[in-house]
């Protein structure tokens, strides 16, 4: 019993030591696809969330953002910008 607790603690702590960059560095295919992960902390939270995407997904998201900006600017001109 005296050995079980230190061994369990050691296993638990060594498992927590692995980072996402170490896991992603092992696979070369992800770099070819433009796969990238980013840690983002939400407003009011101390817990980071990991968001992963490919280059194609990031380009599509950027295009959707540009279109959303154009649409909002178009609506703003038509209604006078105050929503009425």
Beta strands, then each sheet from edge to edge (+ up, - down):
strand 1: 36-41
strand 2: 48-53
sheet 1: 1+ 2-
end
